[in-house]
């Protein structure tokens, strides 16, 4: 157990706290408080990876747990938003984002079973998608106008639509790269 791993576990522990605060705290505090919890948890995502690389404390389990923690907190936050706000575009964006994660996870498992799990790397589009998604969720959770004038909910709403589009496109690119990697591996296998 090291600090980067503790930060990852802290992010996972923040999930039930975010749910309880969102669902059982008076509304005027629930939304901003859950946004703070989500925002701080998202910061640990950057920090744990940075520290693990800087201090050379990377591990196979940490590499597995970090994206699981990210996907869990994002999925739970999106489900909370669907539960509370539930308009059709948010429901569709949530289905696209969660569906892509399930699809990519299954694709990675399939590729690993064929011995080519390292063939497809995260693209810059995937990183842009993650950034848009994190800010979208943060703003949607916060809900109330910032300083009484900045409609963060509306900004978050449109960022979520952008994130869903980027999610779809990056998922399609990932699938295309995975299929090409499998085809190359099979072609090389036939040559030997």
N, C-alpha and C positions, 0 to 999 in steps of 0.2 A: 504494500500500500504506500503510495507516494502522493504528493500534492496534486499532480494532474489527474490521477485516478480518483482522489477524493473530490475534486471539482466535478468530475463526471457523475459520481454518485450523488453529489449535492444537487446536480441538475435533475436527476431522477427523483430525488426526495422532494424537489420543488413542485412536482406534478400534483400530488394529492393536496399539497398546501394551496396551490393555485385553484384547484377545483373547489375546495372548501371555502376559500375566500370569495370566489366568484358566485357560488350558489347560496351561501349562508350568511353573507355580510350585507348590511343595508346597501341598497343600490348605489347611493352617491359615493360610497367608499369601495364597493366591490369591484367595479370596473377599473378604476385607476390602480387599486392595490394589486389586482391580478395582472395588470399590465406591467407594474414594477417587478413583480415576481417573474413574469415571463422575460422581461428585459434583462434582469440580473442573471437569470438562468442562461439566456442567450449569450451574455458576455462570458460566462464560464466556458462556453463552447469554444470561443476564440482563445481564451486564456489557457485551458487545459492542453490544447494542441500545441500552442506556442511554447508553453513551459516544458512539455514532454520532449519536444524537439531540441529546445535550448539546453536542457539539463540531461539530454540523452536518456530519458526515462520512458521511452516508447516500449510498448509490450503488445503482444498479439491480442491479449484479452482487452487492453485499452483500445486498440484499433477496432475491435469488434464492438465494445460497449459504447464508445463515443457516438457513432452514427445511430445506434439503437436509442440512446438517450435523446438525441436530436429529433428523431422521427416520432418518438413517444410524446414529447412535450408539444411538438407541432400538431400532431394528430389530436391530442386531447384539447388543446386550445381551439382548434378548428371545430371540434365537436361541441365545445361550449358555445362558440359563436353561432353554430347552426341551431343549437338548443334555444338560445336567447333571441337571436335576430331572425334566423331562419328564412330569409327571403331566397327565392329561387337561384339567383346568381351566386350567392354565398354557398348554397347547397351544392350547386354544380362545381364551383371552384374547389370546394372541399373534396368532393368525389374525385375530381381530376388529380388533386395533389396526393391524397391518400392512395388512390388507385395506382398512380405512377410509382409510388414507393413500394407497394406490394409487387407490382410488375417487375420493377428493376431488381428487387430482392430475389424474386423467383428466377429471373434471368441470370443473375450472378451465381445463384446456386447451381443452375443448369450448366453454366460455363465452367464452374469449379469441378463439376462431375466429369467434365470432358478435359480437365487439366489445363484450362486456359483462363483462369480467373483473373490474372493480372493483365489481360490483353486490352481492357477498356478502362481508361482513366477518366476522372472527373473533368469536364470541360469548363471553360470560362463561362459559358452560357449557364451551366449548372450552378456555378458560384453566384452569378447574377440573379438567378432564380431564387436561390437561398436567401440572398440579401433582401430582395423584394418581398419575399414571403415573410421573413422575420419582422421587417418594418410594418408590413400590412397587418400582421397579427397583433403586433404591439399597439398600433394605432386603433385597430378595431376593438381590442380589449379595453383600451383607455376610454373610448367612447365620447366623453364630454369635450366640448370645445376647449382648446388650450388657450389660456389667458382670456377666455371668454369670447375669442374671435376666430381662432384657427380651427376649422372643422376637421379635426384629425380623423374622425370616423369616415368622412367622405374621402379623405386622402388614402386611408387604409383600405377602403372599399375598392378604389380604383387600382391601388397597388396589388390587392389580392387578385383582381382580374388579370393584371399584367403577369403576376406570379403564376397564375394558372396557365396562361398561354405559354410562358417560358417553360413551365413544368411539362406541358404536352410536347413542345418542340424538343426540349432536351431529352425527354424520355424516348422520343422517336429517333433522335440522333444516337442515343445510347443503344437502342435496339438495332439500328442499322450497323453500328460499329461492332456489336456483339455477333451479329449474323455474319458479317464479313470475316471476323476473327475465327469463327467456327468453320466457315468455308475454307479459309487458308489452312487451318489445322487439319481438316479432312483431306485437302489436296496434298499437303505435305505427307500425311499418313499413307496415302495411296502411292506416293512416289517411293517410299521406303520399303 
